[in-house]
Amino acid sequence: MSGFTLTLQSAPPERLDLSGLTPQALADRSAGQIAHMVVGTSKAPVTVGDVFKIAGATGETLRIEGSSDRLDFVGAKLTHGVIIVDGDVGAYAAADMKGGRLEIGGSAGPGLGAAMKGGVVLVKGNAGELVGGVRTGAQYGMQGGTIVVEGNIGERAGDRMRRGTIIARGTFGRWAGTRMMGGTLWAVGGFGEEPGLQMRRGTLIAPTVARMLPTFGDGGMHDLTILRILSRDLARQLGSLAPPPLPAKVHKYSGDLAIFGKGELLLTA
């Protein structure tokens, strides 16, 4: 698919807000018009042309070549098309994303997929805290879509999450699924300490937990058909990026019972 390519020429002089750089937002713009778009976040009017070299033409794909943790809001509010980043990105990538696909070749900062409602996000490296979580002033965290992180995810992933799926091929940090109200967190490498704090609903899946909350009740071993359906669905959606199929039986814990929560923590090993 054709589209524009933005090549980072040097380290950004300040944090950049790239939420306006999506295939749909650039559809009716020329390279010259894009160069004059303001992406700076301070009083200095930093434009796209100040920090990026622009090539290509309108299309369904936007490629960002270069790496910086100052590239914030990459793919925010994306509705369709594909954004490919060759390196690292900063905070709130895919925030409020509604559709399309975001591929990050490096690592992502905090707030990845905050309040995300749809689409697919793939991260080759690690992701910071509050993946799929709630932003300041918002009511809910992630409400749909799928996030796959090849490495590890930081603390408090899925805070106030309602729907969607977050997968880490590595581990989740402490307090994954805090105040969670729905959706699925799947840690192929295991959860950190105290996942599911104040969790009301939703599903946490992992082989191990560093330290379990005492307010989760042991429900014994279960053979859950829905988990086989989940494995098949993710394999169809993600192909080789999908996590390995779940075992026939899992050890189920229910919680957080301190707030009469009806969530579930499923241990696969």
N, C-alpha and C positions, 0 to 999 in steps of 0.2 A: 504494500500500500504506500502511496506517495504521501508526502507531507513535509513540513518544515523541520530543519535541523538547527538547533541552537548550540553553538560550541562556546564553552566558557573560556574567555581569553585570559583572565587573571583572577586571583582571589577576590571575591566581592568585598567592596569597602564597608559594607554594612549588611544587616540581615535583609533578605529580599522576599517579597511576597509574590509568588508565582501563580497565585490562584487564577489570575486572568489569562494564563497561557495554557489553553486547552485546544484540541482540534476544532471544537465547535466555536469557541471564541475567536479563533484566527481564520475562520472559513472565508470571511469577506474582506480580509486585509492583505495588503501587499507587504513585501519585506520591508519597504521603507516605512510604512505605517506601523508595523510591529516594532521597528527600531525606536520609535518615539513613545512607546508605551511605558509608563512609569511603573517601576517595580520596587523602588526604594521604600524604606519604612521610616526614614527620618525626614527632616525638613529639606535635605538635599534632594533634588529631583533626579535620582538615578534612574536611567531608562534601560530598556532591553539592549539597545545599541551600545551603551556604555560598557556592558560586561559580556555580551555575547556577540559572536559572529553568526549571521543569519544566512542560511542557504535553503534551497528547495522551493516548494510551492504548496498551495493549499492541498490538504489531503486528510485522510482519516488517522494519520499517525503523526505524533510529535516526538522527536528524539532530542534529548538533552545530553550533550557530550561534555563531560567534565564532572568534578566532584567537589562538594563543599557542604559542610553542615550549616551554612547560612542560607541555603536554598529552601525556604519555608513554603508550606502550602502547595507543594507540587501535586497536581492532580485533584486539588480541592474542588468540589462541586462538579467533577467530571460526570457527564451524562452518557457519552458514547465515544467510540474511538479508542485509540491506544496511545499511551504515553510511555516512552522507554527512556530511562535514565541510566547512563553508563556507570555512574559512581554513587557516592553517598548523597543523602538529602538531609534537610534539617527537620524542624518541628512540623507537626500537623499535616504531613503528606496524606492525601486521600480523605481529608476531613470533609464531611458532608457529601462524599462521593455518592452518586446515584446509579451509575452504570459505567460500562466500558471496562478497560483493563489498564492497570498501572504496574509496570515492571521496573524494579529498582535493583540495579546491578551491585550496589554496595550495601551500606547500612542506613537505617532510618532513625531520626531523632524521636523525641517524645510525642505522644498524641497521634501516632499513626492510626488512620481510620476512625478518628473521633467522630461520633455521630454519623458514621457511614450508613448508607441505606441500601446500597446495591453495588454490583460490579465485583471484580476480582483484583486483588493486590498480591503481587509476588515480590518478596524481598530476599535477595541472595545472601545478605549478611545478617546482622543482628538488628533488633529494634529496641527503642528506649522504653520508658515507663508509659503507662496509661494507653497502651495499644487498645483500640476499640473502646476507649473510655469516654467520659463525659467532659466537655469543655466548660470553663468557667461561665456561669450564667445560664447554661443549658439544663434541660430537665433529664435527658437520657443520653446514654452512650450509643454504641453501635446498634443499629436497628435493621441490618440486613447486609447481605454480601458475604464474601469470603476473603480472608487474609491468610497467606501462607508465608511463614518466615523460616528460611533455611537454617538460621542460627538460633540464638537465644532471644527471649523477650524479657523486658524489665519488669519492675514491680507494678502491681495494681492493674494488670490487663483486664479488660472487660468490665471496668467500673460502671455500674448502672446500665449494663448492656441489656438489650431487650430481645434481639434476634441476631442471626448470622452465625458464622463459624470462624474461629481463629485457631490456626494450627502452627505450632512451633516444632520443627524437627529436633531442636535442642530442648532447652528447658524454659519454663516460666519462672519469673522471680517471685518474691513474697507477695502474699495477699492477692493472688489471681482471683478474679471473679468477685471482688468486693461489691456488695449491694446489687449483685446480678439479678435480673428479673427474667431472663430467658436467653436462648442461644447456647452455643457449645464452645468450650475451650478444650483443645486437644494438645497435650504436651507429650510428644513422642519420647523425649528424654526425661520427663518427670516434672513435678511441681516443686516450687520452693516451700517456704514455711507458710502455714495457715491459709491455704486457699479456701475460698467460699465464705469469707467473713461477711456476716449479715446478708448472705445470699438468700433470695426468696424462691426463685425458680431457675431452671437451666441445668446444664450438664457439664461436668468437668471430667475429663478422661486422661489417664496417665498410668504408667507402670508403677510409679512410686510417688510419695509425698515426703518432703523433708521433715515436716512436723505437722501433724493433724490437729485441727481444732477439737477441743474436748466436747464441743456442742454439736458434733456430727455423730449420728447413731449408726451402729453397725447393723446392716440389713442382711448380711450373709451373701452367699454365692447365688448368681442369677444367670439364666440363659435368656438374653434379651434380643428378640428378633429385630427390633428397631436398629440395633447397632450394625447388623449385617446389611440392612438397607442403607444406613448412613455410609458405610464403607464402599458399597457399590456406587452410590450416588457421587461421592467425592472422586472415586476412580474414573467415573465417566466425565466428570466436570474438569478434573485437574490432570488426568493422565499420569505420567511418571512423577508428578509433583505431589500426588496424593500420599497420605501416610499409609503404612502397611495395614492390611486387614486386621480387624479386631479379633481376639480369640472367641471361642464359642461361649465361654463363661467368664464373668467378671465379678469382682467383689464390690458390693454396693454399700455406700454410706449415704445417709440422708441428713440434710441440714439447710441452713443453719438453724438448729432447733431452738437457739436462744431467742429467735424472733419468729418461731413457728414456721420457718422456711420449708419449702417443698422441693428444694434443689437436690441434685444427686451428684455424688463423687464416685466415679467408677475406676477401680484399680484393675489393670489388665495383667499384672504379674503377681 
